[in-house]
Amino acid sequence: MQVQVSRWGNNLGVRFPKDIAARLGLTEGARVEMTLSGNRIIISTDRPVYTLNDVLGGMTPEAMRQAFDWGPDRGREDVT
């Protein structure tokens, strides 16, 4: 897809078409990374920021027991 380069103050800018911005989750104020590779401009979205709930969502004590083998319970460690 081709887009037009426009003047924005002393800089040049390009506009993201609505469908591309939506597919990438870009909204006004979003930050992107711009790099130059030879004669190509590469624009990448920032890495996502995850919350603890995003990472551990749905994690249960039973799933944690299956993920780690701590060996048999001893003394007052019994968590059943």
PyMOL Python script that loads the backbone (N, CA, C, O; Angstrom):
from pymol import cmd

cmd.read_pdbstr("""\
ATOM      1  N   MET A   1       0.838  -1.162   0.000  1.00  0.00           N
ATOM      2  CA  MET A   1       0.000   0.000   0.000  1.00  0.00           C
ATOM      3  C   MET A   1       0.894   1.239   0.000  1.00  0.00           C
ATOM      4  O   MET A   1       1.873   1.302   0.743  1.00  0.00           O
ATOM      5  N   GLN A   2       0.565   2.194  -0.809  1.00  0.00           N
ATOM      6  CA  GLN A   2       1.315   3.434  -0.844  1.00  0.00           C
ATOM      7  C   GLN A   2       0.563   4.513  -0.080  1.00  0.00           C
ATOM      8  O   GLN A   2      -0.661   4.612  -0.156  1.00  0.00           O
ATOM      9  N   VAL A   3       1.325   5.326   0.664  1.00  0.00           N
ATOM     10  CA  VAL A   3       0.752   6.477   1.365  1.00  0.00           C
ATOM     11  C   VAL A   3       1.583   7.698   0.989  1.00  0.00           C
ATOM     12  O   VAL A   3       2.720   7.572   0.534  1.00  0.00           O
ATOM     13  N   GLN A   4       1.012   8.861   1.183  1.00  0.00           N
ATOM     14  CA  GLN A   4       1.689  10.096   0.798  1.00  0.00           C
ATOM     15  C   GLN A   4       2.445  10.675   1.986  1.00  0.00           C
ATOM     16  O   GLN A   4       1.938  10.694   3.108  1.00  0.00           O
ATOM     17  N   VAL A   5       3.652  11.142   1.733  1.00  0.00           N
ATOM     18  CA  VAL A   5       4.447  11.830   2.742  1.00  0.00           C
ATOM     19  C   VAL A   5       3.989  13.285   2.760  1.00  0.00           C
ATOM     20  O   VAL A   5       3.880  13.919   1.710  1.00  0.00           O
ATOM     21  N   SER A   6       3.716  13.819   3.971  1.00  0.00           N
ATOM     22  CA  SER A   6       3.227  15.191   4.108  1.00  0.00           C
ATOM     23  C   SER A   6       4.126  15.963   5.058  1.00  0.00           C
ATOM     24  O   SER A   6       4.803  15.378   5.903  1.00  0.00           O
ATOM     25  N   ARG A   7       4.127  17.288   4.914  1.00  0.00           N
ATOM     26  CA  ARG A   7       4.890  18.146   5.815  1.00  0.00           C
ATOM     27  C   ARG A   7       4.106  18.298   7.108  1.00  0.00           C
ATOM     28  O   ARG A   7       2.890  18.487   7.103  1.00  0.00           O
ATOM     29  N   TRP A   8       4.841  18.211   8.226  1.00  0.00           N
ATOM     30  CA  TRP A   8       4.248  18.398   9.548  1.00  0.00           C
ATOM     31  C   TRP A   8       5.210  19.289  10.314  1.00  0.00           C
ATOM     32  O   TRP A   8       6.145  18.795  10.943  1.00  0.00           O
ATOM     33  N   GLY A   9       4.990  20.602  10.268  1.00  0.00           N
ATOM     34  CA  GLY A   9       5.940  21.549  10.845  1.00  0.00           C
ATOM     35  C   GLY A   9       7.224  21.500  10.047  1.00  0.00           C
ATOM     36  O   GLY A   9       7.199  21.640   8.824  1.00  0.00           O
ATOM     37  N   ASN A  10       8.359  21.300  10.725  1.00  0.00           N
ATOM     38  CA  ASN A  10       9.648  21.176  10.045  1.00  0.00           C
ATOM     39  C   ASN A  10       9.961  19.728   9.679  1.00  0.00           C
ATOM     40  O   ASN A  10      11.028  19.446   9.134  1.00  0.00           O
ATOM     41  N   ASN A  11       9.049  18.812   9.970  1.00  0.00           N
ATOM     42  CA  ASN A  11       9.267  17.384   9.740  1.00  0.00           C
ATOM     43  C   ASN A  11       8.380  16.882   8.622  1.00  0.00           C
ATOM     44  O   ASN A  11       7.532  17.606   8.101  1.00  0.00           O
ATOM     45  N   LEU A  12       8.594  15.634   8.266  1.00  0.00           N
ATOM     46  CA  LEU A  12       7.729  14.954   7.313  1.00  0.00           C
ATOM     47  C   LEU A  12       7.005  13.837   8.054  1.00  0.00           C
ATOM     48  O   LEU A  12       7.541  13.276   9.009  1.00  0.00           O
ATOM     49  N   GLY A  13       5.809  13.517   7.626  1.00  0.00           N
ATOM     50  CA  GLY A  13       5.044  12.471   8.299  1.00  0.00           C
ATOM     51  C   GLY A  13       4.243  11.641   7.314  1.00  0.00           C
ATOM     52  O   GLY A  13       4.000  12.059   6.182  1.00  0.00           O
ATOM     53  N   VAL A  14       3.842  10.472   7.754  1.00  0.00           N
ATOM     54  CA  VAL A  14       2.937   9.611   6.986  1.00  0.00           C
ATOM     55  C   VAL A  14       1.744   9.284   7.874  1.00  0.00           C
ATOM     56  O   VAL A  14       1.851   9.278   9.100  1.00  0.00           O
ATOM     57  N   ARG A  15       0.628   9.017   7.252  1.00  0.00           N
ATOM     58  CA  ARG A  15      -0.581   8.645   7.987  1.00  0.00           C
ATOM     59  C   ARG A  15      -0.801   7.146   7.840  1.00  0.00           C
ATOM     60  O   ARG A  15      -0.583   6.568   6.775  1.00  0.00           O
ATOM     61  N   PHE A  16      -1.239   6.531   8.938  1.00  0.00           N
ATOM     62  CA  PHE A  16      -1.560   5.111   8.896  1.00  0.00           C
ATOM     63  C   PHE A  16      -3.007   4.956   8.462  1.00  0.00           C
ATOM     64  O   PHE A  16      -3.890   5.559   9.072  1.00  0.00           O
ATOM     65  N   PRO A  17      -3.279   4.171   7.433  1.00  0.00           N
ATOM     66  CA  PRO A  17      -4.672   3.917   7.063  1.00  0.00           C
ATOM     67  C   PRO A  17      -5.427   3.283   8.225  1.00  0.00           C
ATOM     68  O   PRO A  17      -4.853   2.521   9.003  1.00  0.00           O
ATOM     69  N   LYS A  18      -6.696   3.594   8.337  1.00  0.00           N
ATOM     70  CA  LYS A  18      -7.530   3.168   9.469  1.00  0.00           C
ATOM     71  C   LYS A  18      -7.489   1.662   9.682  1.00  0.00           C
ATOM     72  O   LYS A  18      -7.358   1.207  10.818  1.00  0.00           O
ATOM     73  N   ASP A  19      -7.599   0.877   8.610  1.00  0.00           N
ATOM     74  CA  ASP A  19      -7.638  -0.582   8.779  1.00  0.00           C
ATOM     75  C   ASP A  19      -6.310  -1.131   9.293  1.00  0.00           C
ATOM     76  O   ASP A  19      -6.298  -2.072  10.087  1.00  0.00           O
ATOM     77  N   ILE A  20      -5.200  -0.560   8.854  1.00  0.00           N
ATOM     78  CA  ILE A  20      -3.889  -1.016   9.336  1.00  0.00           C
ATOM     79  C   ILE A  20      -3.705  -0.634  10.800  1.00  0.00           C
ATOM     80  O   ILE A  20      -3.239  -1.439  11.606  1.00  0.00           O
ATOM     81  N   ALA A  21      -4.078   0.614  11.142  1.00  0.00           N
ATOM     82  CA  ALA A  21      -3.969   1.052  12.534  1.00  0.00           C
ATOM     83  C   ALA A  21      -4.818   0.169  13.440  1.00  0.00           C
ATOM     84  O   ALA A  21      -4.378  -0.189  14.532  1.00  0.00           O
ATOM     85  N   ALA A  22      -6.010  -0.186  13.014  1.00  0.00           N
ATOM     86  CA  ALA A  22      -6.894  -1.028  13.825  1.00  0.00           C
ATOM     87  C   ALA A  22      -6.298  -2.419  14.007  1.00  0.00           C
ATOM     88  O   ALA A  22      -6.341  -2.966  15.109  1.00  0.00           O
ATOM     89  N   ARG A  23      -5.745  -2.999  12.952  1.00  0.00           N
ATOM     90  CA  ARG A  23      -5.154  -4.336  13.043  1.00  0.00           C
ATOM     91  C   ARG A  23      -3.955  -4.366  13.980  1.00  0.00           C
ATOM     92  O   ARG A  23      -3.692  -5.385  14.618  1.00  0.00           O
ATOM     93  N   LEU A  24      -3.229  -3.264  14.067  1.00  0.00           N
ATOM     94  CA  LEU A  24      -2.062  -3.184  14.942  1.00  0.00           C
ATOM     95  C   LEU A  24      -2.403  -2.673  16.332  1.00  0.00           C
ATOM     96  O   LEU A  24      -1.549  -2.662  17.219  1.00  0.00           O
ATOM     97  N   GLY A  25      -3.642  -2.252  16.526  1.00  0.00           N
ATOM     98  CA  GLY A  25      -4.037  -1.723  17.825  1.00  0.00           C
ATOM     99  C   GLY A  25      -3.484  -0.334  18.078  1.00  0.00           C
ATOM    100  O   GLY A  25      -3.324   0.067  19.231  1.00  0.00           O
ATOM    101  N   LEU A  26      -3.189   0.408  17.019  1.00  0.00           N
ATOM    102  CA  LEU A  26      -2.654   1.757  17.173  1.00  0.00           C
ATOM    103  C   LEU A  26      -3.789   2.753  17.375  1.00  0.00           C
ATOM    104  O   LEU A  26      -4.794   2.723  16.665  1.00  0.00           O
ATOM    105  N   THR A  27      -3.615   3.621  18.337  1.00  0.00           N
ATOM    106  CA  THR A  27      -4.570   4.695  18.585  1.00  0.00           C
ATOM    107  C   THR A  27      -3.788   6.002  18.667  1.00  0.00           C
ATOM    108  O   THR A  27      -2.558   5.992  18.715  1.00  0.00           O
ATOM    109  N   GLU A  28      -4.494   7.110  18.684  1.00  0.00           N
ATOM    110  CA  GLU A  28      -3.827   8.402  18.776  1.00  0.00           C
ATOM    111  C   GLU A  28      -2.956   8.450  20.025  1.00  0.00           C
ATOM    112  O   GLU A  28      -3.403   8.100  21.117  1.00  0.00           O
ATOM    113  N   GLY A  29      -1.730   8.878  19.860  1.00  0.00           N
ATOM    114  CA  GLY A  29      -0.793   8.951  20.975  1.00  0.00           C
ATOM    115  C   GLY A  29       0.053   7.700  21.151  1.00  0.00           C
ATOM    116  O   GLY A  29       0.976   7.691  21.965  1.00  0.00           O
ATOM    117  N   ALA A  30      -0.246   6.642  20.402  1.00  0.00           N
ATOM    118  CA  ALA A  30       0.545   5.411  20.501  1.00  0.00           C
ATOM    119  C   ALA A  30       1.967   5.694  20.024  1.00  0.00           C
ATOM    120  O   ALA A  30       2.182   6.531  19.147  1.00  0.00           O
ATOM    121  N   ARG A  31       2.918   5.001  20.598  1.00  0.00           N
ATOM    122  CA  ARG A  31       4.318   5.173  20.217  1.00  0.00           C
ATOM    123  C   ARG A  31       4.745   3.996  19.346  1.00  0.00           C
ATOM    124  O   ARG A  31       4.348   2.854  19.576  1.00  0.00           O
ATOM    125  N   VAL A  32       5.565   4.302  18.339  1.00  0.00           N
ATOM    126  CA  VAL A  32       6.124   3.279  17.457  1.00  0.00           C
ATOM    127  C   VAL A  32       7.632   3.490  17.375  1.00  0.00           C
ATOM    128  O   VAL A  32       8.137   4.573  17.671  1.00  0.00           O
ATOM    129  N   GLU A  33       8.326   2.460  16.977  1.00  0.00           N
ATOM    130  CA  GLU A  33       9.778   2.500  16.797  1.00  0.00           C
ATOM    131  C   GLU A  33      10.059   2.616  15.304  1.00  0.00           C
ATOM    132  O   GLU A  33       9.494   1.862  14.511  1.00  0.00           O
ATOM    133  N   MET A  34      10.921   3.547  14.910  1.00  0.00           N
ATOM    134  CA  MET A  34      11.276   3.718  13.511  1.00  0.00           C
ATOM    135  C   MET A  34      12.769   3.446  13.360  1.00  0.00           C
ATOM    136  O   MET A  34      13.588   4.043  14.060  1.00  0.00           O
ATOM    137  N   THR A  35      13.121   2.547  12.449  1.00  0.00           N
ATOM    138  CA  THR A  35      14.520   2.233  12.193  1.00  0.00           C
ATOM    139  C   THR A  35      14.778   2.285  10.689  1.00  0.00           C
ATOM    140  O   THR A  35      13.853   2.205   9.881  1.00  0.00           O
ATOM    141  N   LEU A  36      16.021   2.416  10.343  1.00  0.00           N
ATOM    142  CA  LEU A  36      16.421   2.459   8.949  1.00  0.00           C
ATOM    143  C   LEU A  36      17.267   1.228   8.659  1.00  0.00           C
ATOM    144  O   LEU A  36      18.234   0.953   9.370  1.00  0.00           O
ATOM    145  N   SER A  37      16.909   0.496   7.626  1.00  0.00           N
ATOM    146  CA  SER A  37      17.652  -0.690   7.227  1.00  0.00           C
ATOM    147  C   SER A  37      17.968  -0.550   5.734  1.00  0.00           C
ATOM    148  O   SER A  37      17.119  -0.820   4.884  1.00  0.00           O
ATOM    149  N   GLY A  38      19.182  -0.131   5.428  1.00  0.00           N
ATOM    150  CA  GLY A  38      19.522   0.147   4.031  1.00  0.00           C
ATOM    151  C   GLY A  38      18.691   1.324   3.557  1.00  0.00           C
ATOM    152  O   GLY A  38      18.763   2.409   4.133  1.00  0.00           O
ATOM    153  N   ASN A  39      17.900   1.117   2.507  1.00  0.00           N
ATOM    154  CA  ASN A  39      17.030   2.181   2.021  1.00  0.00           C
ATOM    155  C   ASN A  39      15.568   1.957   2.427  1.00  0.00           C
ATOM    156  O   ASN A  39      14.654   2.515   1.820  1.00  0.00           O
ATOM    157  N   ARG A  40      15.362   1.139   3.451  1.00  0.00           N
ATOM    158  CA  ARG A  40      14.002   0.841   3.926  1.00  0.00           C
ATOM    159  C   ARG A  40      13.769   1.460   5.293  1.00  0.00           C
ATOM    160  O   ARG A  40      14.642   1.447   6.160  1.00  0.00           O
ATOM    161  N   ILE A  41      12.576   2.001   5.464  1.00  0.00           N
ATOM    162  CA  ILE A  41      12.144   2.513   6.767  1.00  0.00           C
ATOM    163  C   ILE A  41      11.274   1.435   7.395  1.00  0.00           C
ATOM    164  O   ILE A  41      10.309   0.980   6.782  1.00  0.00           O
ATOM    165  N   ILE A  42      11.607   1.028   8.603  1.00  0.00           N
ATOM    166  CA  ILE A  42      10.841  -0.002   9.300  1.00  0.00           C
ATOM    167  C   ILE A  42      10.168   0.659  10.494  1.00  0.00           C
ATOM    168  O   ILE A  42      10.832   1.236  11.356  1.00  0.00           O
ATOM    169  N   ILE A  43       8.852   0.569  10.535  1.00  0.00           N
ATOM    170  CA  ILE A  43       8.081   1.116  11.649  1.00  0.00           C
ATOM    171  C   ILE A  43       7.474  -0.062  12.394  1.00  0.00           C
ATOM    172  O   ILE A  43       6.712  -0.845  11.825  1.00  0.00           O
ATOM    173  N   SER A  44       7.818  -0.182  13.674  1.00  0.00           N
ATOM    174  CA  SER A  44       7.348  -1.302  14.494  1.00  0.00           C
ATOM    175  C   SER A  44       6.575  -0.766  15.683  1.00  0.00           C
ATOM    176  O   SER A  44       6.870   0.314  16.194  1.00  0.00           O
ATOM    177  N   THR A  45       5.584  -1.527  16.120  1.00  0.00           N
ATOM    178  CA  THR A  45       4.855  -1.142  17.316  1.00  0.00           C
ATOM    179  C   THR A  45       5.713  -1.419  18.536  1.00  0.00           C
ATOM    180  O   THR A  45       6.577  -2.295  18.516  1.00  0.00           O
ATOM    181  N   ASP A  46       5.466  -0.661  19.601  1.00  0.00           N
ATOM    182  CA  ASP A  46       6.165  -0.913  20.859  1.00  0.00           C
ATOM    183  C   ASP A  46       5.832  -2.311  21.342  1.00  0.00           C
ATOM    184  O   ASP A  46       4.798  -2.878  20.990  1.00  0.00           O
ATOM    185  N   ARG A  47       6.714  -2.850  22.142  1.00  0.00           N
ATOM    186  CA  ARG A  47       6.426  -4.154  22.746  1.00  0.00           C
ATOM    187  C   ARG A  47       5.248  -4.009  23.696  1.00  0.00           C
ATOM    188  O   ARG A  47       5.118  -2.990  24.374  1.00  0.00           O
ATOM    189  N   PRO A  48       4.393  -5.014  23.750  1.00  0.00           N
ATOM    190  CA  PRO A  48       3.244  -4.905  24.652  1.00  0.00           C
ATOM    191  C   PRO A  48       3.694  -4.866  26.115  1.00  0.00           C
ATOM    192  O   PRO A  48       4.719  -5.442  26.480  1.00  0.00           O
ATOM    193  N   VAL A  49       2.921  -4.189  26.925  1.00  0.00           N
ATOM    194  CA  VAL A  49       3.172  -4.123  28.363  1.00  0.00           C
ATOM    195  C   VAL A  49       2.136  -5.014  29.030  1.00  0.00           C
ATOM    196  O   VAL A  49       0.934  -4.774  28.917  1.00  0.00           O
ATOM    197  N   TYR A  50       2.597  -6.026  29.714  1.00  0.00           N
ATOM    198  CA  TYR A  50       1.695  -6.972  30.364  1.00  0.00           C
ATOM    199  C   TYR A  50       1.554  -6.641  31.843  1.00  0.00           C
ATOM    200  O   TYR A  50       2.510  -6.216  32.493  1.00  0.00           O
ATOM    201  N   THR A  51       0.359  -6.839  32.360  1.00  0.00           N
ATOM    202  CA  THR A  51       0.143  -6.709  33.795  1.00  0.00           C
ATOM    203  C   THR A  51       0.274  -8.096  34.414  1.00  0.00           C
ATOM    204  O   THR A  51       0.277  -9.104  33.707  1.00  0.00           O
ATOM    205  N   LEU A  52       0.382  -8.137  35.724  1.00  0.00           N
ATOM    206  CA  LEU A  52       0.473  -9.424  36.417  1.00  0.00           C
ATOM    207  C   LEU A  52      -0.773 -10.257  36.142  1.00  0.00           C
ATOM    208  O   LEU A  52      -0.680 -11.475  35.991  1.00  0.00           O
ATOM    209  N   ASN A  53      -1.936  -9.618  36.076  1.00  0.00           N
ATOM    210  CA  ASN A  53      -3.163 -10.352  35.768  1.00  0.00           C
ATOM    211  C   ASN A  53      -3.132 -10.942  34.366  1.00  0.00           C
ATOM    212  O   ASN A  53      -3.651 -12.037  34.151  1.00  0.00           O
ATOM    213  N   ASP A  54      -2.529 -10.233  33.398  1.00  0.00           N
ATOM    214  CA  ASP A  54      -2.404 -10.775  32.045  1.00  0.00           C
ATOM    215  C   ASP A  54      -1.553 -12.036  32.047  1.00  0.00           C
ATOM    216  O   ASP A  54      -1.890 -13.022  31.392  1.00  0.00           O
ATOM    217  N   VAL A  55      -0.460 -12.002  32.778  1.00  0.00           N
ATOM    218  CA  VAL A  55       0.483 -13.118  32.777  1.00  0.00           C
ATOM    219  C   VAL A  55      -0.037 -14.309  33.579  1.00  0.00           C
ATOM    220  O   VAL A  55       0.116 -15.457  33.162  1.00  0.00           O
ATOM    221  N   LEU A  56      -0.648 -14.035  34.722  1.00  0.00           N
ATOM    222  CA  LEU A  56      -1.077 -15.120  35.607  1.00  0.00           C
ATOM    223  C   LEU A  56      -2.579 -15.356  35.573  1.00  0.00           C
ATOM    224  O   LEU A  56      -3.100 -16.107  36.398  1.00  0.00           O
ATOM    225  N   GLY A  57      -3.277 -14.742  34.649  1.00  0.00           N
ATOM    226  CA  GLY A  57      -4.723 -14.923  34.562  1.00  0.00           C
ATOM    227  C   GLY A  57      -5.100 -16.394  34.444  1.00  0.00           C
ATOM    228  O   GLY A  57      -4.565 -17.112  33.599  1.00  0.00           O
ATOM    229  N   GLY A  58      -6.007 -16.835  35.280  1.00  0.00           N
ATOM    230  CA  GLY A  58      -6.456 -18.221  35.250  1.00  0.00           C
ATOM    231  C   GLY A  58      -5.545 -19.191  35.965  1.00  0.00           C
ATOM    232  O   GLY A  58      -5.845 -20.384  36.006  1.00  0.00           O
ATOM    233  N   MET A  59      -4.445 -18.729  36.530  1.00  0.00           N
ATOM    234  CA  MET A  59      -3.536 -19.619  37.243  1.00  0.00           C
ATOM    235  C   MET A  59      -4.190 -20.046  38.549  1.00  0.00           C
ATOM    236  O   MET A  59      -4.689 -19.212  39.304  1.00  0.00           O
ATOM    237  N   THR A  60      -4.186 -21.323  38.805  1.00  0.00           N
ATOM    238  CA  THR A  60      -4.793 -21.882  40.011  1.00  0.00           C
ATOM    239  C   THR A  60      -3.734 -22.621  40.822  1.00  0.00           C
ATOM    240  O   THR A  60      -2.685 -22.986  40.290  1.00  0.00           O
ATOM    241  N   PRO A  61      -4.003 -22.842  42.100  1.00  0.00           N
ATOM    242  CA  PRO A  61      -3.049 -23.628  42.894  1.00  0.00           C
ATOM    243  C   PRO A  61      -2.784 -25.004  42.296  1.00  0.00           C
ATOM    244  O   PRO A  61      -1.660 -25.503  42.353  1.00  0.00           O
ATOM    245  N   GLU A  62      -3.815 -25.617  41.722  1.00  0.00           N
ATOM    246  CA  GLU A  62      -3.636 -26.944  41.124  1.00  0.00           C
ATOM    247  C   GLU A  62      -2.670 -26.869  39.935  1.00  0.00           C
ATOM    248  O   GLU A  62      -1.818 -27.741  39.767  1.00  0.00           O
ATOM    249  N   ALA A  63      -2.809 -25.825  39.114  1.00  0.00           N
ATOM    250  CA  ALA A  63      -1.914 -25.673  37.971  1.00  0.00           C
ATOM    251  C   ALA A  63      -0.484 -25.430  38.436  1.00  0.00           C
ATOM    252  O   ALA A  63       0.460 -25.914  37.812  1.00  0.00           O
ATOM    253  N   MET A  64      -0.313 -24.687  39.522  1.00  0.00           N
ATOM    254  CA  MET A  64       1.025 -24.436  40.046  1.00  0.00           C
ATOM    255  C   MET A  64       1.660 -25.732  40.542  1.00  0.00           C
ATOM    256  O   MET A  64       2.856 -25.950  40.348  1.00  0.00           O
ATOM    257  N   ARG A  65       0.876 -26.583  41.174  1.00  0.00           N
ATOM    258  CA  ARG A  65       1.418 -27.869  41.652  1.00  0.00           C
ATOM    259  C   ARG A  65       1.886 -28.715  40.483  1.00  0.00           C
ATOM    260  O   ARG A  65       2.893 -29.416  40.579  1.00  0.00           O
ATOM    261  N   GLN A  66       1.150 -28.650  39.370  1.00  0.00           N
ATOM    262  CA  GLN A  66       1.529 -29.435  38.200  1.00  0.00           C
ATOM    263  C   GLN A  66       2.763 -28.854  37.516  1.00  0.00           C
ATOM    264  O   GLN A  66       3.527 -29.593  36.895  1.00  0.00           O
ATOM    265  N   ALA A  67       2.968 -27.541  37.620  1.00  0.00           N
ATOM    266  CA  ALA A  67       4.086 -26.897  36.948  1.00  0.00           C
ATOM    267  C   ALA A  67       5.418 -27.165  37.639  1.00  0.00           C
ATOM    268  O   ALA A  67       6.462 -27.194  36.986  1.00  0.00           O
ATOM    269  N   PHE A  68       5.389 -27.360  38.951  1.00  0.00           N
ATOM    270  CA  PHE A  68       6.617 -27.541  39.716  1.00  0.00           C
ATOM    271  C   PHE A  68       6.538 -28.821  40.531  1.00  0.00           C
ATOM    272  O   PHE A  68       5.534 -29.091  41.189  1.00  0.00           O
ATOM    273  N   ASP A  69       7.604 -29.605  40.480  1.00  0.00           N
ATOM    274  CA  ASP A  69       7.674 -30.816  41.292  1.00  0.00           C
ATOM    275  C   ASP A  69       8.581 -30.525  42.480  1.00  0.00           C
ATOM    276  O   ASP A  69       9.806 -30.565  42.362  1.00  0.00           O
ATOM    277  N   TRP A  70       7.977 -30.234  43.616  1.00  0.00           N
ATOM    278  CA  TRP A  70       8.732 -29.901  44.815  1.00  0.00           C
ATOM    279  C   TRP A  70       9.040 -31.145  45.653  1.00  0.00           C
ATOM    280  O   TRP A  70       9.706 -31.055  46.685  1.00  0.00           O
ATOM    281  N   GLY A  71       8.556 -32.290  45.208  1.00  0.00           N
ATOM    282  CA  GLY A  71       8.735 -33.495  45.989  1.00  0.00           C
ATOM    283  C   GLY A  71       7.598 -33.622  46.997  1.00  0.00           C
ATOM    284  O   GLY A  71       6.713 -32.768  47.048  1.00  0.00           O
ATOM    285  N   PRO A  72       7.620 -34.680  47.795  1.00  0.00           N
ATOM    286  CA  PRO A  72       6.527 -34.881  48.755  1.00  0.00           C
ATOM    287  C   PRO A  72       6.551 -33.832  49.858  1.00  0.00           C
ATOM    288  O   PRO A  72       7.605 -33.316  50.232  1.00  0.00           O
ATOM    289  N   ASP A  73       5.333 -33.525  50.380  1.00  0.00           N
ATOM    290  CA  ASP A  73       5.222 -32.593  51.504  1.00  0.00           C
ATOM    291  C   ASP A  73       5.886 -33.175  52.728  1.00  0.00           C
ATOM    292  O   ASP A  73       5.897 -34.391  52.919  1.00  0.00           O
ATOM    293  N   ARG A  74       6.443 -32.306  53.563  1.00  0.00           N
ATOM    294  CA  ARG A  74       7.076 -32.746  54.792  1.00  0.00           C
ATOM    295  C   ARG A  74       6.567 -31.878  55.946  1.00  0.00           C
ATOM    296  O   ARG A  74       6.375 -30.671  55.801  1.00  0.00           O
ATOM    297  N   GLY A  75       6.365 -32.504  57.051  1.00  0.00           N
ATOM    298  CA  GLY A  75       5.952 -31.759  58.249  1.00  0.00           C
ATOM    299  C   GLY A  75       4.683 -30.978  58.012  1.00  0.00           C
ATOM    300  O   GLY A  75       3.676 -31.537  57.576  1.00  0.00           O
ATOM    301  N   ARG A  76       4.721 -29.679  58.299  1.00  0.00           N
ATOM    302  CA  ARG A  76       3.529 -28.843  58.202  1.00  0.00           C
ATOM    303  C   ARG A  76       3.361 -28.234  56.802  1.00  0.00           C
ATOM    304  O   ARG A  76       2.581 -27.296  56.637  1.00  0.00           O
ATOM    305  N   GLU A  77       4.068 -28.744  55.804  1.00  0.00           N
ATOM    306  CA  GLU A  77       3.950 -28.238  54.432  1.00  0.00           C
ATOM    307  C   GLU A  77       2.700 -28.706  53.725  1.00  0.00           C
ATOM    308  O   GLU A  77       2.375 -28.176  52.663  1.00  0.00           O
ATOM    309  N   ASP A  78       2.002 -29.651  54.250  1.00  0.00           N
ATOM    310  CA  ASP A  78       0.856 -30.250  53.580  1.00  0.00           C
ATOM    311  C   ASP A  78      -0.121 -29.153  53.156  1.00  0.00           C
ATOM    312  O   ASP A  78      -0.685 -28.458  54.002  1.00  0.00           O
ATOM    313  N   VAL A  79      -0.317 -29.001  51.861  1.00  0.00           N
ATOM    314  CA  VAL A  79      -1.187 -27.949  51.343  1.00  0.00           C
ATOM    315  C   VAL A  79      -2.436 -28.498  50.672  1.00  0.00           C
ATOM    316  O   VAL A  79      -3.118 -27.770  49.951  1.00  0.00           O
ATOM    317  N   THR A  80      -2.742 -29.753  50.895  1.00  0.00           N
ATOM    318  CA  THR A  80      -3.919 -30.336  50.250  1.00  0.00           C
ATOM    319  C   THR A  80      -5.193 -29.957  50.921  1.00  0.00           C
ATOM    320  O   THR A  80      -6.267 -30.375  50.488  1.00  0.00           O
TER     321      THR A  80
END
""", "prot")
cmd.dss("prot")
cmd.show_as("cartoon", "prot")
cmd.util.cbc("prot")
cmd.orient("prot")
